[in-house]
Amino acid sequence: MLLLILSGSTALNFYLFNIIPKGFFPQQDSGTLLGGVQADPGISFQLMRKKLAQIQTIVQNDSAVDTVVANTGGRQTNSGNVWVTLKPLQQRDSVATVTARLREKLSQVSGARLYLQPMQDIHIGGRQSLSQYQFTLQADDPGLVLAWTSKLVEALRRCPELTDLNSDQQQNGLQADLKIDRLTMGRLGLFPGAVDNTLYDAFGERQVSAIYNAMNQYAVVMEVAPEYWQNPETLQKLYVSTSGQIASGTQTSNVVSGTVTAPSTASTNSGNTASPAGSAAASASSGNTAGPSRRLRCSLPPIRSGL
Protein backbone atom coordinates (compact mmCIF):
# COMPACT_ATOMS: atom_id res chain seq x y z
CA MET A 1 0.00 0.00 0.00
CA LEU A 2 2.78 2.42 0.89
CA LEU A 3 4.54 1.58 -2.38
CA LEU A 4 1.37 2.36 -4.33
CA ILE A 5 0.99 5.72 -2.54
CA LEU A 6 4.66 6.54 -3.16
CA SER A 7 4.44 5.60 -6.84
CA GLY A 8 1.24 7.60 -7.30
CA SER A 9 2.68 10.64 -5.54
CA THR A 10 5.84 10.48 -7.67
CA ALA A 11 3.86 10.17 -10.91
CA LEU A 12 1.59 13.05 -9.86
CA ASN A 13 4.60 15.26 -9.08
CA PHE A 14 6.12 14.55 -12.50
CA TYR A 15 2.77 15.33 -14.18
CA LEU A 16 2.33 18.61 -12.28
CA PHE A 17 5.92 19.62 -13.00
CA ASN A 18 5.27 19.04 -16.70
CA ILE A 19 2.07 21.11 -16.97
CA ILE A 20 2.78 24.12 -14.74
CA PRO A 21 4.01 27.35 -16.41
CA LYS A 22 7.78 27.55 -16.26
CA GLY A 23 8.31 31.24 -16.90
CA PHE A 24 9.78 33.64 -14.38
CA PHE A 25 6.28 34.88 -13.47
CA PRO A 26 3.03 33.32 -14.77
CA GLN A 27 0.96 35.67 -16.92
CA GLN A 28 -1.72 37.33 -14.81
CA ASP A 29 -5.26 38.03 -15.98
CA SER A 30 -5.91 41.35 -14.21
CA GLY A 31 -8.74 42.43 -16.52
CA THR A 32 -6.75 45.32 -17.99
CA LEU A 33 -4.86 45.53 -21.29
CA LEU A 34 -2.13 48.07 -21.98
CA GLY A 35 -1.55 48.99 -25.60
CA GLY A 36 0.87 51.01 -27.66
CA VAL A 37 0.09 52.27 -31.16
CA GLN A 38 2.94 52.55 -33.65
CA ALA A 39 2.37 54.16 -37.05
CA ASP A 40 4.52 55.18 -39.99
CA PRO A 41 7.25 57.63 -38.84
CA GLY A 42 6.15 60.22 -41.41
CA ILE A 43 2.47 60.29 -40.41
CA SER A 44 0.88 63.63 -39.51
CA PHE A 45 -0.87 64.31 -36.23
CA GLN A 46 -4.24 64.72 -37.95
CA LEU A 47 -3.99 61.35 -39.72
CA MET A 48 -2.67 59.70 -36.57
CA ARG A 49 -5.71 60.96 -34.67
CA LYS A 50 -8.01 59.34 -37.26
CA LYS A 51 -6.11 56.05 -37.05
CA LEU A 52 -6.33 56.09 -33.27
CA ALA A 53 -10.09 56.73 -33.40
CA GLN A 54 -10.51 53.80 -35.80
CA ILE A 55 -8.49 51.52 -33.51
CA GLN A 56 -10.45 52.65 -30.45
CA THR A 57 -13.78 51.90 -32.19
CA ILE A 58 -12.69 48.38 -33.16
CA VAL A 59 -11.53 47.58 -29.62
CA GLN A 60 -14.66 49.06 -28.01
CA ASN A 61 -16.96 46.95 -30.21
CA ASP A 62 -15.48 43.68 -28.92
CA SER A 63 -17.85 41.77 -26.67
CA ALA A 64 -15.24 41.33 -23.91
CA VAL A 65 -14.33 45.02 -23.63
CA ASP A 66 -15.91 47.33 -21.08
CA THR A 67 -14.13 50.69 -21.63
CA VAL A 68 -11.31 52.04 -23.82
CA VAL A 69 -9.21 55.17 -23.29
CA ALA A 70 -6.67 56.32 -25.88
CA ASN A 71 -4.43 59.32 -26.48
CA THR A 72 -1.71 60.45 -28.89
CA GLY A 73 0.68 63.36 -29.24
CA GLY A 74 3.66 64.50 -27.23
CA ARG A 75 7.22 63.93 -28.36
CA GLN A 76 6.26 61.53 -31.18
CA THR A 77 3.31 62.08 -33.48
CA ASN A 78 3.38 58.49 -34.76
CA SER A 79 2.70 56.82 -31.40
CA GLY A 80 -0.19 56.54 -28.99
CA ASN A 81 -1.31 54.78 -25.83
CA VAL A 82 -4.42 52.68 -25.20
CA TRP A 83 -5.88 51.44 -21.91
CA VAL A 84 -8.52 48.69 -22.17
CA THR A 85 -10.69 47.56 -19.26
CA LEU A 86 -12.25 44.14 -19.77
CA LYS A 87 -15.52 42.84 -18.40
CA PRO A 88 -15.50 40.44 -15.41
CA LEU A 89 -13.93 37.07 -16.14
CA GLN A 90 -17.29 35.31 -15.87
CA GLN A 91 -18.57 37.34 -18.85
CA ARG A 92 -15.61 36.95 -21.23
CA ASP A 93 -12.85 34.65 -22.47
CA SER A 94 -9.35 34.56 -21.08
CA VAL A 95 -7.09 37.56 -21.64
CA ALA A 96 -4.94 35.58 -24.12
CA THR A 97 -8.01 34.70 -26.20
CA VAL A 98 -9.29 38.30 -26.14
CA THR A 99 -5.88 39.65 -27.17
CA ALA A 100 -5.61 37.22 -30.07
CA ARG A 101 -9.13 38.09 -31.25
CA LEU A 102 -8.45 41.83 -31.10
CA ARG A 103 -5.15 41.36 -32.93
CA GLU A 104 -7.01 39.73 -35.82
CA LYS A 105 -9.64 42.48 -35.95
CA LEU A 106 -7.05 45.27 -35.82
CA SER A 107 -5.13 43.86 -38.79
CA GLN A 108 -7.57 45.70 -41.08
CA VAL A 109 -6.17 49.08 -39.97
CA SER A 110 -3.51 50.12 -42.48
CA GLY A 111 -0.59 52.35 -41.59
CA ALA A 112 -0.84 51.83 -37.81
CA ARG A 113 -0.72 48.86 -35.46
CA LEU A 114 -1.83 48.35 -31.87
CA TYR A 115 0.32 46.15 -29.63
CA LEU A 116 -1.62 44.82 -26.62
CA GLN A 117 -0.35 43.09 -23.50
CA PRO A 118 -2.06 42.29 -20.18
CA MET A 119 -1.17 44.50 -17.25
CA GLN A 120 0.87 42.71 -14.59
CA ASP A 121 1.20 43.57 -10.91
CA ILE A 122 4.92 42.76 -11.07
CA HIS A 123 6.89 44.23 -13.96
CA ILE A 124 10.54 43.36 -14.61
CA GLY A 125 12.74 45.53 -16.81
CA GLY A 126 14.02 49.08 -16.93
CA ARG A 127 13.02 50.00 -20.51
CA GLN A 128 9.46 50.28 -21.73
CA SER A 129 8.45 48.07 -24.64
CA LEU A 130 5.39 47.53 -26.80
CA SER A 131 5.55 43.77 -26.22
CA GLN A 132 6.21 41.36 -23.37
CA TYR A 133 9.77 40.27 -24.18
CA GLN A 134 12.63 42.46 -25.32
CA PHE A 135 16.11 42.11 -26.77
CA THR A 136 18.51 45.05 -26.54
CA LEU A 137 21.35 45.52 -29.01
CA GLN A 138 24.08 47.96 -28.07
CA ALA A 139 27.13 49.23 -29.94
CA ASP A 140 29.35 52.28 -30.26
CA ASP A 141 28.65 52.42 -34.01
CA PRO A 142 25.03 53.41 -34.86
CA GLY A 143 25.37 51.74 -38.26
CA LEU A 144 25.91 48.35 -36.64
CA VAL A 145 22.83 48.78 -34.47
CA LEU A 146 20.68 49.72 -37.46
CA ALA A 147 21.95 46.83 -39.58
CA TRP A 148 21.68 44.09 -36.97
CA THR A 149 18.33 45.18 -35.53
CA SER A 150 16.57 44.48 -38.83
CA LYS A 151 18.32 41.09 -39.06
CA LEU A 152 17.25 40.16 -35.53
CA VAL A 153 13.64 41.23 -36.12
CA GLU A 154 13.47 39.14 -39.32
CA ALA A 155 14.89 36.13 -37.45
CA LEU A 156 12.31 36.55 -34.67
CA ARG A 157 9.50 36.67 -37.24
CA ARG A 158 10.35 33.09 -38.21
CA CYS A 159 9.54 31.85 -34.69
CA PRO A 160 5.91 30.67 -34.50
CA GLU A 161 5.92 31.12 -30.71
CA LEU A 162 6.30 34.91 -31.04
CA THR A 163 3.99 37.60 -32.33
CA ASP A 164 3.70 41.41 -32.27
CA LEU A 165 7.32 41.83 -33.38
CA ASN A 166 8.44 45.46 -33.35
CA SER A 167 11.46 47.69 -32.83
CA ASP A 168 11.99 51.11 -31.29
CA GLN A 169 13.95 52.28 -34.34
CA GLN A 170 12.22 55.18 -36.11
CA GLN A 171 13.40 55.50 -39.71
CA ASN A 172 12.23 57.57 -42.70
CA GLY A 173 10.68 60.35 -40.66
CA LEU A 174 10.16 63.74 -42.31
CA GLN A 175 11.45 67.05 -41.03
CA ALA A 176 11.21 70.65 -42.25
CA ASP A 177 14.51 72.42 -42.92
CA LEU A 178 14.02 76.15 -42.39
CA LYS A 179 16.52 78.52 -44.03
CA ILE A 180 16.45 82.25 -43.22
CA ASP A 181 17.97 84.78 -45.63
CA ARG A 182 19.63 87.10 -43.13
CA LEU A 183 21.06 89.45 -45.78
CA THR A 184 17.56 90.24 -47.05
CA MET A 185 16.32 90.59 -43.49
CA GLY A 186 19.00 93.23 -42.83
CA ARG A 187 18.16 95.10 -46.03
CA LEU A 188 14.48 95.32 -45.04
CA GLY A 189 15.20 96.25 -41.44
CA LEU A 190 13.89 92.96 -40.01
CA PHE A 191 15.14 91.28 -36.85
CA PRO A 192 15.22 87.50 -36.16
CA GLY A 193 12.63 88.01 -33.44
CA ALA A 194 10.09 89.27 -36.00
CA VAL A 195 10.51 86.10 -38.07
CA ASP A 196 10.26 83.91 -34.97
CA ASN A 197 7.07 85.68 -33.86
CA THR A 198 5.48 85.30 -37.30
CA LEU A 199 6.21 81.57 -37.40
CA TYR A 200 4.98 81.09 -33.84
CA ASP A 201 1.77 83.00 -34.62
CA ALA A 202 1.09 80.57 -37.47
CA PHE A 203 2.26 77.22 -36.09
CA GLY A 204 2.68 77.71 -32.34
CA GLU A 205 0.24 78.22 -29.49
CA ARG A 206 0.01 81.98 -29.32
CA GLN A 207 -2.60 82.96 -26.74
CA VAL A 208 -4.33 86.13 -27.91
CA SER A 209 -7.22 86.31 -25.49
CA ALA A 210 -9.13 84.50 -22.75
CA ILE A 211 -12.82 83.75 -22.33
CA TYR A 212 -14.11 83.86 -18.75
CA ASN A 213 -17.28 82.40 -17.31
CA ALA A 214 -18.53 81.84 -13.81
CA MET A 215 -16.70 78.55 -13.22
CA ASN A 216 -13.77 78.43 -15.64
CA GLN A 217 -11.65 80.29 -18.18
CA TYR A 218 -10.62 79.29 -21.70
CA ALA A 219 -7.56 80.41 -23.64
CA VAL A 220 -8.01 81.67 -27.22
CA VAL A 221 -5.11 80.40 -29.37
CA MET A 222 -4.21 81.87 -32.76
CA GLU A 223 -3.01 79.58 -35.56
CA VAL A 224 -3.36 79.00 -39.29
CA ALA A 225 -6.22 76.79 -40.53
CA PRO A 226 -5.52 73.05 -40.12
CA GLU A 227 -5.44 72.43 -43.88
CA TYR A 228 -2.28 74.54 -44.08
CA TRP A 229 -0.36 72.41 -41.56
CA GLN A 230 0.24 69.54 -43.97
CA ASN A 231 2.48 71.19 -46.56
CA PRO A 232 5.72 73.19 -46.06
CA GLU A 233 4.70 75.33 -49.03
CA THR A 234 2.50 77.20 -46.54
CA LEU A 235 5.61 79.22 -45.65
CA GLN A 236 5.48 80.77 -49.12
CA LYS A 237 2.24 82.48 -48.10
CA LEU A 238 3.52 83.95 -44.84
CA TYR A 239 4.48 87.63 -44.63
CA VAL A 240 6.65 89.40 -42.07
CA SER A 241 5.67 92.95 -41.14
CA THR A 242 8.20 95.73 -41.77
CA SER A 243 8.10 99.48 -41.29
CA GLY A 244 5.82 100.59 -44.11
CA GLN A 245 5.87 97.50 -46.33
CA ILE A 246 5.44 93.73 -46.34
CA ALA A 247 7.92 91.10 -47.41
CA SER A 248 6.96 87.70 -48.82
CA GLY A 249 8.43 84.81 -46.89
CA THR A 250 9.96 82.97 -49.84
CA GLN A 251 11.31 86.02 -51.63
CA THR A 252 12.88 87.85 -48.74
CA SER A 253 13.18 86.12 -45.40
CA ASN A 254 13.20 82.30 -45.55
CA VAL A 255 13.06 79.20 -47.74
CA VAL A 256 11.82 75.80 -46.57
CA SER A 257 12.40 72.32 -47.96
CA GLY A 258 11.36 68.82 -46.85
CA THR A 259 14.01 66.21 -46.11
CA VAL A 260 14.13 62.68 -44.71
CA THR A 261 15.79 62.19 -41.34
CA ALA A 262 18.50 59.66 -40.64
CA PRO A 263 17.41 56.48 -38.82
CA SER A 264 17.22 57.12 -35.09
CA THR A 265 18.45 54.96 -32.25
CA ALA A 266 17.94 55.23 -28.54
CA SER A 267 20.87 56.65 -26.63
CA THR A 268 22.25 55.34 -23.35
CA ASN A 269 25.32 56.09 -21.30
CA SER A 270 27.13 53.15 -22.90
CA GLY A 271 26.34 53.90 -26.55
CA ASN A 272 23.63 53.56 -29.19
CA THR A 273 20.98 50.91 -28.64
CA ALA A 274 17.94 49.42 -30.32
CA SER A 275 15.37 47.13 -28.72
CA PRO A 276 13.42 44.63 -30.83
CA ALA A 277 10.50 43.21 -28.87
CA GLY A 278 7.84 40.54 -29.20
CA SER A 279 5.09 38.74 -27.30
CA ALA A 280 4.30 35.07 -26.86
CA ALA A 281 1.66 33.78 -29.26
CA ALA A 282 -1.61 32.50 -27.84
CA SER A 283 -0.60 28.91 -28.56
CA ALA A 284 2.70 29.25 -26.66
CA SER A 285 2.84 29.23 -22.90
CA SER A 286 5.17 31.44 -20.92
CA GLY A 287 7.39 28.48 -20.30
CA ASN A 288 8.15 27.95 -24.00
CA THR A 289 9.59 31.37 -24.78
CA ALA A 290 13.13 30.18 -24.12
CA GLY A 291 12.91 27.93 -27.18
CA PRO A 292 12.96 30.70 -29.83
CA SER A 293 15.99 32.37 -28.26
CA ARG A 294 17.95 29.11 -28.41
CA ARG A 295 17.04 28.55 -32.07
CA LEU A 296 18.07 32.11 -32.96
CA ARG A 297 21.68 31.24 -32.24
CA CYS A 298 21.57 28.89 -35.19
CA SER A 299 19.46 31.03 -37.55
CA LEU A 300 21.35 34.31 -37.12
CA PRO A 301 24.68 34.82 -38.89
CA PRO A 302 27.70 35.40 -36.65
CA ILE A 303 27.57 38.85 -35.03
CA ARG A 304 30.64 41.02 -35.32
CA SER A 305 32.63 41.78 -32.17
CA GLY A 306 31.73 45.45 -32.35
CA LEU A 307 28.10 44.73 -31.39
PEPE-V885420 format. One record per residue. OMEGA is omega in degrees with one decimal (none if undefined). D_LAST is the distance of its C-alpha to the last C-alpha in Angstrom with 1 decimal. Layout:
# PEPE-V885420
OMEGA/D_LAST, OMEGA/D_LAST
This chain:
# PEPE-V885420
178.9/61.4, 178.4/58.9, 177.9/57.1, 179.2/56.9, 179.4/55.6, 179.3/53.0, 178.9/51.9, 178.9/51.8, 179.2/49.8, 179.6/47.2, 179.0/46.9, 178.3/46.6, 177.3/43.8, 179.6/41.8, 179.9/42.5, 178.5/41.4, -177.7/38.2, -172.5/37.4, -176.8/38.0, 175.4/36.6, -174.8/33.3, 174.8/30.6, -179.8/28.0, 172.7/27.3, 174.9/29.9, 179.9/32.2, -174.8/32.1, 175.5/34.9, -177.1/37.4, -178.8/38.3, 179.8/39.8, 176.0/37.3, 174.0/34.5, -177.0/31.8, 174.5/30.5, 179.7/28.2, 177.2/29.0, -178.8/26.5, 178.3/28.0, -177.0/27.2, -178.3/25.6, -177.3/28.7, 177.2/31.3, -179.8/34.1, -178.7/35.3, 179.1/38.6, 178.1/37.1, 178.3/34.6, 177.5/37.6, 178.0/39.4, -179.7/36.5, 177.5/36.3, 177.4/40.1, 178.5/39.9, -178.8/37.3, 178.9/39.4, 179.8/42.5, -179.2/41.0, -177.8/39.8, -178.0/43.1, 177.7/45.1, -174.8/43.7, -177.8/46.3, -173.2/44.1, 176.2/43.1, -179.9/45.3, 178.5/43.8, 174.8/40.8, -177.4/39.6, 174.8/37.1, 177.5/36.0, -178.4/33.8, -177.6/33.2, -175.6/31.7, -179.0/28.5, 180.0/27.6, -176.7/30.3, -179.8/28.5, 179.2/28.1, -179.7/30.8, -178.6/31.6, 174.6/34.1, -176.1/35.9, 174.5/38.0, -178.2/40.7, 175.5/42.0, 177.8/45.6, -174.6/46.6, 179.9/45.4, -176.1/48.9, -176.6/48.9, 175.3/45.5, 178.1/43.1, -177.3/40.2, 177.8/37.2, 178.8/35.0, 179.3/37.8, 179.8/38.3, 178.4/34.6, 179.2/34.6, 177.8/37.8, 178.7/36.7, 179.1/33.5, 179.6/35.7, -176.0/38.1, 178.9/35.4, 179.4/34.1, 178.7/37.0, -178.8/35.6, 175.5/33.9, 178.2/31.4, -178.5/30.5, 178.3/29.4, 177.2/30.2, -176.2/27.9, 173.0/30.1, -178.7/29.6, 178.4/32.3, -178.7/32.5, 176.8/32.1, 179.4/33.8, -179.2/30.9, -179.7/27.5, 177.1/24.3, -177.4/21.2, -178.4/20.6, -179.2/19.3, -178.6/21.7, 177.3/21.0, -178.5/23.3, -172.6/23.2, -174.3/23.6, -171.3/20.2, 170.0/16.8, 178.3/13.1, 175.1/10.8, -176.7/7.2, 179.0/6.1, 175.4/4.8, -178.6/7.7, 179.1/8.1, 179.6/9.8, 177.4/10.2, 179.6/6.7, -179.3/7.3, -176.7/10.8, -174.3/10.5, 176.2/8.5, 179.0/10.6, 178.1/13.7, 179.8/13.0, 179.4/12.5, 178.6/15.6, 177.3/17.6, 178.6/16.9, 179.5/18.1, -179.8/21.1, 179.0/22.3, -178.7/22.8, -179.3/26.5, -175.0/26.0, 176.3/23.9, -179.9/25.2, 179.0/24.6, 179.8/21.1, 178.6/19.8, 178.6/17.0, 173.9/17.3, 178.6/16.3, -177.1/19.6, 174.8/20.0, 173.9/23.3, -178.8/25.2, 175.2/28.3, 178.1/29.5, -180.0/32.8, -176.3/32.9, 178.8/36.1, -178.4/37.9, 177.7/41.0, -175.2/43.7, 177.7/44.8, 178.2/47.5, 176.3/49.3, 179.8/48.9, -180.0/50.7, -179.2/53.4, 178.8/54.1, 179.3/54.1, 175.7/51.0, 179.6/48.6, 179.6/44.9, 178.6/46.0, 177.8/48.3, 178.8/45.5, 179.9/43.2, 179.6/46.1, 179.1/46.8, -180.0/43.3, 176.1/43.2, -175.7/46.6, -170.0/45.3, -179.8/41.8, -180.0/41.7, -178.5/43.6, 178.0/46.7, -176.4/49.3, -179.1/52.7, 176.4/54.9, 178.5/55.2, -176.7/57.3, 169.1/58.9, -172.1/60.6, -173.5/62.1, -173.5/59.0, 174.2/56.0, -173.5/54.9, 179.3/52.8, 175.4/51.0, -175.0/51.8, 178.7/48.8, 177.2/49.3, 175.0/46.9, 179.9/47.2, -175.6/47.9, -178.4/44.8, 179.5/45.3, 178.9/44.4, -166.8/41.0, -172.3/39.4, 178.5/39.8, 177.5/39.1, 175.5/42.4, -179.5/44.0, 177.5/43.6, -178.0/46.1, 177.9/48.7, 178.7/48.2, 178.2/50.7, -177.4/50.7, 174.2/54.1, 179.8/55.7, 174.8/59.1, 178.7/61.5, 177.9/59.2, -179.2/56.0, 179.0/53.1, -175.2/51.0, -175.3/47.3, -174.3/46.2, -171.9/49.0, -168.0/48.9, -177.3/46.2, 175.2/42.8, -178.4/41.0, 176.8/38.2, 178.7/35.8, 178.7/33.2, 178.1/29.6, -177.4/26.4, 173.3/23.6, 177.2/20.0, -177.5/17.5, 173.5/16.9, 176.1/14.1, -177.6/14.9, 175.2/14.7, -179.7/14.5, -176.4/15.4, 179.6/12.0, -179.5/10.5, -177.9/10.1, 170.9/9.8, -172.2/11.2, 168.4/13.2, -177.5/14.7, 178.2/17.8, 178.6/20.8, 176.5/24.1, 177.1/26.1, -176.6/28.7, -178.6/32.3, -178.2/32.9, 176.8/30.1, -179.4/30.8, 179.3/28.5, -177.1/28.6, -175.4/27.1, 176.1/23.8, -179.3/22.1, 179.5/23.0, -178.1/20.7, 177.6/17.6, 179.9/18.9, -179.3/19.6, 179.7/16.2, 179.2/15.0, -174.8/17.5, 178.6/17.3, 173.4/13.7, -179.1/12.9, -178.8/10.7, -178.8/6.9, -176.2/6.0, -179.1/5.5, -177.9/3.8, none/0.0
